[in-house]
Amino acid sequence: MSDATDLPAPQGSPMDGPAIAARGLGKRFGDLVAVKGIDLDVPRGSFFGLVGPNGAGKTTTLSMVTGLLRPDAGQAFVLGRDVWADPVAAKRLLGVLPDGLKVFDRLTGLQLITYAGLLRGLPRELASERAAELVAALGLADAQGKLVVDYSAGMTKKVTLASALVHGPRVLVLDEPFEAVDPISAATIRRILSGYVESGGTVVLSSHVMDLVERTCTHVAVISDGVVLETGELDAVRGRQSLEERFVDLVGGSTEVVGLSWLRTSSD
């Protein structure tokens, strides 16, 4: 793991640099080195997919980039602001949906989104107005007065996504945003996020669903064993293969199934 604490910030002003930049980010948990000196640039205005097998270091990397987990080495920047040297300025630009986020689930969905807006400094009237718009857009209107503790997993995912959007961030970082979400809601979320990117925002999402990333993202990075194997525009990374095929080539392993003959039952 490299120590990049003395590396310079990305070249250029905050207005013309990458939306997110990681420089030598590293993290260790006991004897496990989860992230091994990652360097990564997320272009401004991109829909960026972060893919990798379980345990690859995706969530750890996103947590360090968004200021939720302090790195052991390296630096992270959001639109040129150093996440750890100037956390208030950097986090003001971010909307974050962490994996397994704990929420105030004794609030209603509408209350939770409004509360998130208030925490971000929105006036109460504006926070309430935006919360109502998000509830309607995400198909939560019928459950807006219901306590979040009684929401399904998919509904909880949508209300936490709304909480990340309510303050109108410049950059969205979403860890598995489509997990447990039904196909209709997933299509709605993709339209919302695509419109956000088209208007100048930047989205970074992690996902295990290669088809989703391939249909949605403009750029992609493949991470395995705490390092970036390849990154760039989607078409350049996958080449003439599907993203799933390219992913298997890069990460290694086999999709061949050996054994399990007892599952291959014959008809009577």
Backbone torsions as a table, in degrees:
resi	resn	phi	psi	omega
1	MET	NA	128.7	-179.6
2	SER	-88.3	145.9	175.4
3	ASP	-96.7	110.1	-174.7
4	ALA	-110.7	25.7	-175.3
5	THR	-65.4	-19.4	-179.4
6	ASP	-100.2	4.4	178.9
7	LEU	-69.6	146.6	179.0
8	PRO	-72.6	161.2	173.6
9	ALA	-66.4	162.9	176.7
10	PRO	-55.0	145.7	-178.0
11	GLN	-66.3	149.1	177.4
12	GLY	97.6	169.1	-179.7
13	SER	-76.7	164.2	176.4
14	PRO	-55.0	-23.8	-176.8
15	MET	-81.7	-23.5	-176.7
16	ASP	-117.9	4.7	176.4
17	GLY	-84.7	-179.1	177.9
18	PRO	-65.3	157.8	177.3
19	ALA	-65.6	-43.6	176.9
20	ILE	-134.5	136.3	176.2
21	ALA	-133.9	130.7	173.8
22	ALA	-112.5	133.8	-179.5
23	ARG	-127.3	103.9	176.1
24	GLY	63.9	29.8	-177.8
25	LEU	-65.0	130.4	178.4
26	GLY	-141.6	146.9	179.2
27	LYS	-149.0	134.4	178.9
28	ARG	-121.7	139.0	172.4
29	PHE	-119.7	97.3	-175.3
30	GLY	63.5	-123.8	179.5
31	ASP	-84.8	-8.7	-177.8
32	LEU	-91.0	120.9	173.1
33	VAL	-92.2	102.6	-173.1
34	ALA	-80.2	-35.9	179.9
35	VAL	-133.7	128.9	-167.3
36	LYS	-114.7	64.6	174.9
37	GLY	71.1	54.6	-176.2
38	ILE	-76.9	133.3	168.8
39	ASP	-113.2	128.3	-175.9
40	LEU	-156.1	134.9	173.7
41	ASP	-117.5	130.4	174.2
42	VAL	-106.8	110.8	-176.8
43	PRO	-61.2	143.9	175.6
44	ARG	-60.8	135.6	178.0
45	GLY	79.1	12.3	-179.3
46	SER	-95.9	160.3	169.4
47	PHE	-109.0	99.2	-164.2
48	PHE	-106.5	123.6	178.8
49	GLY	-102.5	133.1	176.6
50	LEU	-111.0	113.5	-175.2
51	VAL	-122.4	151.8	178.3
52	GLY	175.1	162.3	178.9
53	PRO	-68.8	168.5	175.4
54	ASN	-57.3	135.1	179.2
55	GLY	80.5	12.1	-176.9
56	ALA	-75.1	-21.9	-177.5
57	GLY	109.7	10.7	-177.8
58	LYS	-63.7	-53.2	-177.3
59	THR	-63.9	-39.7	178.6
60	THR	-62.7	-42.6	179.1
61	THR	-63.3	-48.1	179.8
62	LEU	-63.0	-36.1	179.1
63	SER	-65.5	-38.0	178.4
64	MET	-71.8	-38.3	-179.4
65	VAL	-65.8	-32.1	-176.2
66	THR	-98.2	5.0	176.0
67	GLY	83.0	15.2	179.2
68	LEU	-90.9	-19.0	-177.8
69	LEU	-142.7	123.2	-176.2
70	ARG	-75.6	127.7	178.9
71	PRO	-72.2	154.3	172.6
72	ASP	-82.0	-23.1	178.9
73	ALA	-151.6	152.7	173.0
74	GLY	93.8	-179.3	-177.8
75	GLN	-135.8	157.8	175.4
76	ALA	-135.4	142.4	-177.1
77	PHE	-131.2	140.0	172.9
78	VAL	-119.0	112.6	-175.8
79	LEU	48.2	42.5	176.2
80	GLY	86.5	-9.7	179.4
81	ARG	-88.9	129.1	179.5
82	ASP	-70.8	119.5	-173.9
83	VAL	-61.4	-34.2	-175.4
84	TRP	-101.1	-24.5	176.4
85	ALA	-83.4	-30.3	-178.8
86	ASP	-137.4	65.1	-171.1
87	PRO	-64.1	-34.1	-178.6
88	VAL	-64.6	-47.0	-179.8
89	ALA	-64.5	-41.3	-178.6
90	ALA	-68.5	-46.1	-175.9
91	LYS	-70.7	-23.4	176.9
92	ARG	-62.9	-25.6	-177.6
93	LEU	-88.5	-8.7	-170.2
94	LEU	-104.3	146.5	162.2
95	GLY	-120.0	128.9	-170.3
96	VAL	-128.6	132.5	170.9
97	LEU	-119.8	93.5	179.8
98	PRO	-73.7	159.7	175.1
99	ASP	-74.5	134.1	177.9
100	GLY	67.4	32.4	-178.2
101	LEU	-62.6	130.2	173.6
102	LYS	-86.5	132.9	-176.2
103	VAL	-123.8	167.6	174.8
104	PHE	-79.9	84.2	-168.9
105	ASP	-81.9	3.7	173.1
106	ARG	-94.2	9.1	169.8
107	LEU	-98.4	158.1	171.2
108	THR	-74.2	166.5	178.4
109	GLY	-58.7	-45.0	179.9
110	LEU	-63.8	-41.2	179.0
111	GLN	-64.3	-40.1	-177.9
112	LEU	-64.4	-43.4	179.9
113	ILE	-67.2	-42.0	177.5
114	THR	-61.4	-42.9	178.9
115	TYR	-60.5	-41.7	177.9
116	ALA	-61.1	-39.7	177.0
117	GLY	-64.5	-40.5	178.4
118	LEU	-64.6	-41.1	178.0
119	LEU	-61.5	-29.4	179.7
120	ARG	-86.5	4.3	174.1
121	GLY	91.2	10.4	177.8
122	LEU	-73.9	144.8	170.8
123	PRO	-60.1	149.2	-174.5
124	ARG	-57.1	-43.1	-178.2
125	GLU	-62.6	-42.5	-179.9
126	LEU	-68.5	-40.4	178.6
127	ALA	-61.5	-43.0	179.3
128	SER	-65.6	-40.6	-179.8
129	GLU	-64.3	-46.0	-179.5
130	ARG	-67.8	-38.2	178.8
131	ALA	-60.1	-43.1	179.0
132	ALA	-63.8	-39.8	178.4
133	GLU	-64.8	-41.9	-179.1
134	LEU	-67.8	-40.8	177.3
135	VAL	-58.1	-44.7	179.7
136	ALA	-67.5	-43.7	-177.3
137	ALA	-64.7	-33.8	-176.2
138	LEU	-94.7	8.5	176.0
139	GLY	71.7	31.4	-178.8
140	LEU	-108.0	9.1	-173.8
141	ALA	-58.5	-39.9	-177.9
142	ASP	-69.8	-18.7	-177.0
143	ALA	-114.8	11.2	-174.1
144	GLN	-65.3	-25.3	178.6
145	GLY	-96.0	6.1	-178.7
146	LYS	-93.2	142.7	178.8
147	LEU	-64.8	141.2	-177.9
148	VAL	-62.8	-28.3	178.8
149	VAL	-60.4	-24.2	179.7
150	ASP	-95.6	4.5	178.5
151	TYR	-75.5	152.8	169.7
152	SER	-72.7	170.2	179.5
153	ALA	-60.7	-41.2	179.8
154	GLY	-66.5	-40.5	178.4
155	MET	-65.9	-38.9	177.9
156	THR	-63.4	-39.6	178.2
157	LYS	-61.6	-41.6	-178.4
158	LYS	-68.4	-39.5	-178.0
159	VAL	-71.9	-31.8	176.3
160	THR	-74.1	-32.0	173.0
161	LEU	-64.2	-43.5	177.4
162	ALA	-59.5	-38.0	179.1
163	SER	-65.9	-29.6	177.5
164	ALA	-77.7	-21.9	-176.1
165	LEU	-94.0	-21.4	-163.3
166	VAL	-60.2	-30.7	-177.1
167	HIS	-90.3	3.8	178.2
168	GLY	66.2	58.4	-176.6
169	PRO	-70.4	163.6	176.2
170	ARG	-83.7	-30.4	-177.5
171	VAL	-133.7	132.5	177.5
172	LEU	-110.6	130.8	176.0
173	VAL	-121.4	114.5	-169.9
174	LEU	-124.5	119.5	179.3
175	ASP	-96.8	110.7	-179.1
176	GLU	52.4	57.6	-175.2
177	PRO	-69.9	-18.3	-176.8
178	PHE	-102.1	1.9	-179.7
179	GLU	-64.7	129.1	178.1
180	ALA	72.0	7.5	-179.4
181	VAL	-94.7	135.7	-179.0
182	ASP	-70.1	160.0	-174.4
183	PRO	-57.8	-38.3	-179.9
184	ILE	-66.6	-44.8	178.3
185	SER	-65.4	-37.3	179.0
186	ALA	-62.2	-41.1	178.4
187	ALA	-64.4	-39.2	177.6
188	THR	-63.5	-44.7	-179.9
189	ILE	-62.7	-41.5	178.5
190	ARG	-61.2	-40.1	178.8
191	ARG	-65.3	-41.8	179.0
192	ILE	-62.3	-46.4	-177.4
193	LEU	-69.8	-38.0	178.0
194	SER	-64.1	-40.6	176.6
195	GLY	-64.5	-36.6	177.8
196	TYR	-63.1	-44.1	179.3
197	VAL	-67.1	-42.1	179.6
198	GLU	-60.9	-27.0	-179.9
199	SER	-89.2	4.0	175.0
200	GLY	113.4	-4.5	177.6
201	GLY	-77.4	169.5	177.8
202	THR	-125.0	133.0	177.9
203	VAL	-118.0	130.8	170.3
204	VAL	-118.6	124.3	177.9
205	LEU	-133.9	145.9	171.2
206	SER	-103.0	145.5	-179.9
207	SER	-161.1	150.4	172.4
208	HIS	-93.5	-7.7	-173.8
209	VAL	-92.7	99.8	-175.2
210	MET	-63.1	-39.9	-179.5
211	ASP	-61.4	-39.9	178.2
212	LEU	-61.9	-47.3	-180.0
213	VAL	-63.2	-41.7	-178.1
214	GLU	-65.2	-35.2	-179.0
215	ARG	-82.5	-19.9	-169.8
216	THR	-109.9	-39.0	-166.9
217	CYS	-91.7	150.6	174.7
218	THR	-95.2	-26.8	-179.0
219	HIS	-133.9	158.5	-178.5
220	VAL	-151.3	150.2	170.9
221	ALA	-129.9	134.8	177.7
222	VAL	-103.8	121.3	-178.9
223	ILE	-115.5	137.7	174.7
224	SER	-149.9	136.8	177.0
225	ASP	53.8	37.6	172.8
226	GLY	79.0	10.7	177.7
227	VAL	-131.9	156.3	175.7
228	VAL	-85.9	119.0	179.2
229	LEU	-83.1	-37.8	179.1
230	GLU	-162.5	146.1	178.7
231	THR	-151.0	151.8	179.1
232	GLY	153.5	-166.1	175.9
233	GLU	-63.5	146.0	-174.0
234	LEU	-53.0	-48.7	-177.0
235	ASP	-63.6	-34.5	179.6
236	ALA	-70.7	-37.3	-178.7
237	VAL	-71.5	-44.4	-175.2
238	ARG	-83.2	-22.2	-179.3
239	GLY	62.2	-131.9	-179.8
240	ARG	-91.7	3.6	179.7
241	GLN	-97.7	168.8	166.4
242	SER	-73.7	161.7	178.6
243	LEU	-62.0	-37.9	179.3
244	GLU	-62.7	-43.3	179.0
245	GLU	-64.8	-42.6	179.2
246	ARG	-65.7	-38.4	178.3
247	PHE	-59.7	-47.5	180.0
248	VAL	-62.5	-40.5	178.2
249	ASP	-61.2	-43.2	-176.9
250	LEU	-72.5	-44.3	-173.8
251	VAL	-80.0	-31.1	-177.6
252	GLY	89.5	179.6	-177.8
253	GLY	99.1	177.0	-176.6
254	SER	-132.2	143.9	176.1
255	THR	-96.7	2.8	179.7
256	GLU	-72.3	136.8	179.6
257	VAL	-101.3	124.6	179.8
258	VAL	-110.2	135.6	178.6
259	GLY	83.9	-152.8	-179.9
260	LEU	61.9	30.0	179.9
261	SER	-61.6	-25.7	-178.9
262	TRP	-68.2	-14.4	176.1
263	LEU	-84.9	-15.9	-177.3
264	ARG	-90.9	73.6	-176.8
265	THR	-79.0	147.7	176.5
266	SER	-97.4	153.1	179.5
267	SER	-72.3	152.6	179.4
268	ASP	-68.6	NA	NA
